[in-house]
Amino acid sequence: MEVSTASEQVILGFRESWNALLRLGPGALALNIALSVLVIIAAVGAGLLVRRLLKRGVRAMPGPADAEKTIRTRRVTQVTWAAFETGLVLAAFFTLAAIWGFDLLGWLTAGLGQQVVESVVRIAVLAVATFAAAELATLLVNRLLARMAARKEAGVRREAQLNTIGPLLHGVARGVIIIIGLMMILAEVGLEIGPLLAGAGVIGLAIGFGAQTLVKDFLTGIFLISEDIVAVGDVVEIAGSSGVVEQMTIRTIRLRALDGTLHVLPYGEAQIIHNMTKVFSYHVIELGVSYESDIDKAFEVMTQVVEDMRADPDLSPRILEPLEVMDVSELADSGVVLRARIKTPPGAQWGVGRAFNRRIKTAWDAAGVEIPYPHMHLVMPQPAQIAPQPDEQPPEAKA
């Protein structure tokens, strides 16, 4: 009987293999079982060995041990292990089928089976190549930005700007590579790419008109980064929320507050940005002394305290200039408010301020400068000062 279809060929092949299996003697059956156990043991051993080698390779990968490297290496490890595990299972399956007399390789290397296998292999190769290209692009961008930040002319501010633009470049590069890979896979499946590109262009135009807020956020973020208004690591206040800039994505800026709260704000909300750590900072001092205290002496003690802090090896790198005295700022109800400021590197003003407050309290106490605090002074009237009430008569009148 002539067999014409692929399904009939597969059914006929399985029937022949099953009949051959039934004709096996006890010795051949025991040998097949032993070979099957050896194949399974070899597959499991190869899997354990490759998993251990992957873990060692992850530890040996270059680059700083930060969260980004952890995520990237974990993703590479998972994809590599999934690809190897799939190949190992398929190899073990076909080996076991050959041991027991099922000729699967013969069907997969001829006719329709060969076409299916070739298509699956090409799609798998394209998927793996797309993933590898995306990871390689991320690695190259990181290396390029790290070299630019390591140059002598690149200061701290330049390094912060490079750290800010890094995630954006990663996202753009990965997006372009993934789109190209998907187009190639769809072409391999048999779909026409031309109509898809035309439809994508129309859909993109419609999204552009309908999602004007997204476009506005994206463009605002580009200008914020290109003009170096804000960068990762800055302490800023935006729309009433303040914190350290933890990450800047394509359309959002993320602030980590002092209490750990994460504020996620679209760039469209960043109409007014208060950057408290750009180039340098100031700790503004506003302290009150009593009206009885010597103001000149109070300023003299403040200046001496700052000079002592500049002589301290732990604090001197965080104080850039001597104390700038700004005289009396207010005559308050309970005392005289003195104003001065200390110039510090970006972000060091809060630590310097806390150290100054602790030292100035001790220094003013030793110098006799009184720090006012709210209090109430109660004056009790004397008996002779108590006036008689209108309905009461003096003692002389009663007599």
Contacts in CASP RR format, 6 or more apart in sequence:
PFRMAT RR
TARGET T0000
AUTHOR 0000-0000-0000
METHOD contacts of the structure
MODEL  1
MEVSTASEQVILGFRESWNALLRLGPGALALNIALSVLVIIAAVGAGLLV
RRLLKRGVRAMPGPADAEKTIRTRRVTQVTWAAFETGLVLAAFFTLAAIW
GFDLLGWLTAGLGQQVVESVVRIAVLAVATFAAAELATLLVNRLLARMAA
RKEAGVRREAQLNTIGPLLHGVARGVIIIIGLMMILAEVGLEIGPLLAGA
GVIGLAIGFGAQTLVKDFLTGIFLISEDIVAVGDVVEIAGSSGVVEQMTI
RTIRLRALDGTLHVLPYGEAQIIHNMTKVFSYHVIELGVSYESDIDKAFE
VMTQVVEDMRADPDLSPRILEPLEVMDVSELADSGVVLRARIKTPPGAQW
GVGRAFNRRIKTAWDAAGVEIPYPHMHLVMPQPAQIAPQPDEQPPEAKA
3 9 0 8 1.000
3 12 0 8 1.000
6 111 0 8 1.000
6 112 0 8 1.000
6 113 0 8 1.000
9 107 0 8 1.000
10 107 0 8 1.000
13 103 0 8 1.000
13 107 0 8 1.000
14 102 0 8 1.000
17 100 0 8 1.000
17 101 0 8 1.000
17 102 0 8 1.000
17 103 0 8 1.000
20 101 0 8 1.000
21 100 0 8 1.000
21 101 0 8 1.000
24 32 0 8 1.000
32 99 0 8 1.000
32 100 0 8 1.000
35 99 0 8 1.000
36 96 0 8 1.000
36 99 0 8 1.000
36 100 0 8 1.000
39 92 0 8 1.000
39 95 0 8 1.000
39 96 0 8 1.000
39 99 0 8 1.000
40 92 0 8 1.000
40 96 0 8 1.000
43 88 0 8 1.000
43 89 0 8 1.000
43 91 0 8 1.000
43 92 0 8 1.000
46 88 0 8 1.000
47 84 0 8 1.000
47 85 0 8 1.000
47 88 0 8 1.000
50 81 0 8 1.000
50 84 0 8 1.000
51 81 0 8 1.000
54 77 0 8 1.000
54 80 0 8 1.000
54 81 0 8 1.000
55 77 0 8 1.000
58 73 0 8 1.000
58 74 0 8 1.000
58 76 0 8 1.000
58 77 0 8 1.000
61 69 0 8 1.000
61 73 0 8 1.000
63 69 0 8 1.000
63 142 0 8 1.000
68 142 0 8 1.000
72 135 0 8 1.000
72 138 0 8 1.000
72 139 0 8 1.000
75 135 0 8 1.000
76 135 0 8 1.000
79 128 0 8 1.000
79 131 0 8 1.000
83 124 0 8 1.000
83 128 0 8 1.000
94 104 0 8 1.000
94 105 0 8 1.000
97 103 0 8 1.000
97 104 0 8 1.000
98 104 0 8 1.000
98 105 0 8 1.000
107 113 0 8 1.000
108 114 0 8 1.000
108 116 0 8 1.000
108 117 0 8 1.000
109 117 0 8 1.000
119 188 0 8 1.000
119 189 0 8 1.000
122 188 0 8 1.000
123 185 0 8 1.000
123 188 0 8 1.000
123 189 0 8 1.000
126 181 0 8 1.000
126 184 0 8 1.000
126 185 0 8 1.000
126 188 0 8 1.000
127 185 0 8 1.000
129 181 0 8 1.000
130 177 0 8 1.000
130 178 0 8 1.000
130 180 0 8 1.000
130 181 0 8 1.000
130 182 0 8 1.000
130 184 0 8 1.000
130 185 0 8 1.000
133 177 0 8 1.000
134 173 0 8 1.000
134 174 0 8 1.000
134 175 0 8 1.000
134 177 0 8 1.000
134 178 0 8 1.000
137 170 0 8 1.000
137 173 0 8 1.000
137 174 0 8 1.000
137 177 0 8 1.000
138 170 0 8 1.000
138 173 0 8 1.000
138 174 0 8 1.000
141 166 0 8 1.000
141 169 0 8 1.000
141 170 0 8 1.000
141 173 0 8 1.000
142 166 0 8 1.000
145 162 0 8 1.000
145 163 0 8 1.000
145 165 0 8 1.000
145 166 0 8 1.000
145 169 0 8 1.000
148 154 0 8 1.000
148 158 0 8 1.000
148 162 0 8 1.000
149 158 0 8 1.000
149 159 0 8 1.000
149 162 0 8 1.000
149 163 0 8 1.000
154 162 0 8 1.000
156 346 0 8 1.000
157 228 0 8 1.000
157 231 0 8 1.000
157 278 0 8 1.000
157 279 0 8 1.000
160 231 0 8 1.000
160 232 0 8 1.000
160 233 0 8 1.000
160 234 0 8 1.000
161 225 0 8 1.000
161 228 0 8 1.000
161 231 0 8 1.000
163 231 0 8 1.000
163 232 0 8 1.000
163 233 0 8 1.000
164 225 0 8 1.000
164 230 0 8 1.000
164 231 0 8 1.000
164 232 0 8 1.000
164 245 0 8 1.000
164 248 0 8 1.000
165 225 0 8 1.000
167 247 0 8 1.000
167 248 0 8 1.000
167 249 0 8 1.000
168 225 0 8 1.000
168 248 0 8 1.000
168 249 0 8 1.000
168 250 0 8 1.000
171 250 0 8 1.000
183 193 0 8 1.000
183 196 0 8 1.000
183 197 0 8 1.000
186 193 0 8 1.000
186 196 0 8 1.000
187 193 0 8 1.000
208 214 0 8 1.000
208 215 0 8 1.000
213 266 0 8 1.000
213 268 0 8 1.000
214 251 0 8 1.000
216 267 0 8 1.000
216 268 0 8 1.000
217 251 0 8 1.000
217 252 0 8 1.000
217 266 0 8 1.000
217 267 0 8 1.000
217 268 0 8 1.000
218 250 0 8 1.000
218 251 0 8 1.000
218 267 0 8 1.000
220 267 0 8 1.000
220 268 0 8 1.000
220 270 0 8 1.000
221 248 0 8 1.000
221 251 0 8 1.000
221 253 0 8 1.000
221 267 0 8 1.000
221 270 0 8 1.000
223 229 0 8 1.000
224 230 0 8 1.000
224 248 0 8 1.000
224 253 0 8 1.000
224 267 0 8 1.000
224 270 0 8 1.000
224 273 0 8 1.000
225 231 0 8 1.000
225 248 0 8 1.000
229 273 0 8 1.000
229 275 0 8 1.000
230 236 0 8 1.000
230 245 0 8 1.000
230 248 0 8 1.000
230 253 0 8 1.000
230 270 0 8 1.000
230 273 0 8 1.000
230 275 0 8 1.000
231 245 0 8 1.000
231 248 0 8 1.000
232 245 0 8 1.000
232 246 0 8 1.000
232 247 0 8 1.000
232 248 0 8 1.000
233 244 0 8 1.000
233 245 0 8 1.000
233 246 0 8 1.000
233 277 0 8 1.000
234 244 0 8 1.000
234 245 0 8 1.000
234 275 0 8 1.000
234 276 0 8 1.000
234 277 0 8 1.000
234 278 0 8 1.000
234 346 0 8 1.000
235 242 0 8 1.000
235 243 0 8 1.000
235 244 0 8 1.000
235 245 0 8 1.000
235 275 0 8 1.000
235 276 0 8 1.000
235 277 0 8 1.000
235 347 0 8 1.000
236 242 0 8 1.000
236 243 0 8 1.000
236 245 0 8 1.000
236 255 0 8 1.000
236 273 0 8 1.000
236 274 0 8 1.000
236 275 0 8 1.000
236 276 0 8 1.000
236 277 0 8 1.000
237 243 0 8 1.000
237 273 0 8 1.000
237 274 0 8 1.000
237 276 0 8 1.000
238 253 0 8 1.000
238 255 0 8 1.000
238 263 0 8 1.000
238 265 0 8 1.000
238 269 0 8 1.000
238 270 0 8 1.000
238 272 0 8 1.000
238 273 0 8 1.000
238 274 0 8 1.000
239 265 0 8 1.000
239 269 0 8 1.000
239 270 0 8 1.000
239 271 0 8 1.000
239 272 0 8 1.000
241 255 0 8 1.000
241 257 0 8 1.000
241 263 0 8 1.000
241 265 0 8 1.000
242 255 0 8 1.000
242 257 0 8 1.000
242 274 0 8 1.000
243 255 0 8 1.000
243 256 0 8 1.000
243 257 0 8 1.000
243 258 0 8 1.000
243 263 0 8 1.000
244 255 0 8 1.000
244 256 0 8 1.000
245 253 0 8 1.000
245 254 0 8 1.000
245 255 0 8 1.000
246 254 0 8 1.000
246 255 0 8 1.000
246 256 0 8 1.000
246 262 0 8 1.000
247 253 0 8 1.000
247 254 0 8 1.000
248 254 0 8 1.000
251 266 0 8 1.000
251 267 0 8 1.000
252 264 0 8 1.000
252 265 0 8 1.000
252 266 0 8 1.000
252 267 0 8 1.000
253 264 0 8 1.000
253 265 0 8 1.000
253 266 0 8 1.000
253 267 0 8 1.000
253 270 0 8 1.000
254 262 0 8 1.000
254 263 0 8 1.000
254 264 0 8 1.000
254 265 0 8 1.000
255 262 0 8 1.000
255 263 0 8 1.000
255 265 0 8 1.000
256 262 0 8 1.000
256 263 0 8 1.000
257 263 0 8 1.000
276 347 0 8 1.000
276 349 0 8 1.000
277 346 0 8 1.000
277 347 0 8 1.000
278 346 0 8 1.000
279 346 0 8 1.000
280 320 0 8 1.000
280 343 0 8 1.000
280 344 0 8 1.000
280 345 0 8 1.000
280 346 0 8 1.000
281 343 0 8 1.000
281 344 0 8 1.000
281 345 0 8 1.000
281 346 0 8 1.000
281 347 0 8 1.000
281 348 0 8 1.000
281 349 0 8 1.000
282 341 0 8 1.000
282 342 0 8 1.000
282 343 0 8 1.000
282 344 0 8 1.000
282 349 0 8 1.000
283 341 0 8 1.000
283 342 0 8 1.000
283 344 0 8 1.000
283 349 0 8 1.000
283 350 0 8 1.000
283 351 0 8 1.000
283 352 0 8 1.000
283 353 0 8 1.000
283 356 0 8 1.000
284 339 0 8 1.000
284 340 0 8 1.000
284 341 0 8 1.000
285 302 0 8 1.000
285 338 0 8 1.000
285 339 0 8 1.000
285 340 0 8 1.000
285 341 0 8 1.000
285 342 0 8 1.000
285 353 0 8 1.000
285 356 0 8 1.000
286 329 0 8 1.000
286 337 0 8 1.000
286 338 0 8 1.000
286 339 0 8 1.000
287 302 0 8 1.000
287 337 0 8 1.000
287 338 0 8 1.000
287 360 0 8 1.000
287 371 0 8 1.000
288 332 0 8 1.000
288 335 0 8 1.000
288 336 0 8 1.000
288 337 0 8 1.000
288 338 0 8 1.000
288 371 0 8 1.000
288 372 0 8 1.000
289 295 0 8 1.000
289 298 0 8 1.000
289 335 0 8 1.000
289 336 0 8 1.000
289 338 0 8 1.000
289 364 0 8 1.000
289 369 0 8 1.000
289 370 0 8 1.000
289 371 0 8 1.000
289 372 0 8 1.000
290 334 0 8 1.000
290 335 0 8 1.000
290 336 0 8 1.000
290 370 0 8 1.000
290 371 0 8 1.000
290 372 0 8 1.000
291 335 0 8 1.000
291 336 0 8 1.000
292 370 0 8 1.000
293 336 0 8 1.000
293 368 0 8 1.000
293 369 0 8 1.000
293 370 0 8 1.000
294 369 0 8 1.000
295 328 0 8 1.000
295 336 0 8 1.000
295 338 0 8 1.000
297 367 0 8 1.000
297 369 0 8 1.000
298 338 0 8 1.000
298 364 0 8 1.000
298 367 0 8 1.000
298 369 0 8 1.000
299 325 0 8 1.000
299 338 0 8 1.000
299 340 0 8 1.000
301 360 0 8 1.000
301 363 0 8 1.000
301 364 0 8 1.000
301 367 0 8 1.000
301 369 0 8 1.000
302 323 0 8 1.000
302 325 0 8 1.000
302 338 0 8 1.000
302 340 0 8 1.000
302 360 0 8 1.000
303 322 0 8 1.000
303 323 0 8 1.000
303 325 0 8 1.000
304 363 0 8 1.000
305 356 0 8 1.000
305 359 0 8 1.000
305 360 0 8 1.000
305 363 0 8 1.000
306 319 0 8 1.000
306 322 0 8 1.000
306 323 0 8 1.000
306 342 0 8 1.000
306 356 0 8 1.000
307 322 0 8 1.000
307 323 0 8 1.000
308 359 0 8 1.000
309 315 0 8 1.000
309 316 0 8 1.000
309 319 0 8 1.000
309 352 0 8 1.000
309 355 0 8 1.000
309 356 0 8 1.000
309 359 0 8 1.000
310 316 0 8 1.000
310 319 0 8 1.000
310 322 0 8 1.000
315 352 0 8 1.000
315 355 0 8 1.000
317 345 0 8 1.000
318 344 0 8 1.000
318 345 0 8 1.000
318 348 0 8 1.000
318 351 0 8 1.000
318 352 0 8 1.000
319 342 0 8 1.000
319 343 0 8 1.000
319 344 0 8 1.000
319 352 0 8 1.000
320 343 0 8 1.000
320 344 0 8 1.000
320 345 0 8 1.000
321 342 0 8 1.000
321 343 0 8 1.000
323 340 0 8 1.000
323 341 0 8 1.000
323 342 0 8 1.000
324 340 0 8 1.000
324 341 0 8 1.000
324 342 0 8 1.000
324 343 0 8 1.000
325 340 0 8 1.000
326 339 0 8 1.000
326 340 0 8 1.000
326 341 0 8 1.000
327 338 0 8 1.000
327 339 0 8 1.000
328 336 0 8 1.000
328 337 0 8 1.000
328 338 0 8 1.000
328 339 0 8 1.000
329 337 0 8 1.000
329 338 0 8 1.000
329 339 0 8 1.000
330 336 0 8 1.000
330 337 0 8 1.000
331 337 0 8 1.000
334 372 0 8 1.000
334 373 0 8 1.000
334 374 0 8 1.000
334 375 0 8 1.000
335 372 0 8 1.000
342 349 0 8 1.000
342 352 0 8 1.000
342 353 0 8 1.000
342 356 0 8 1.000
344 352 0 8 1.000
361 371 0 8 1.000
364 370 0 8 1.000
364 371 0 8 1.000
388 394 0 8 1.000
END
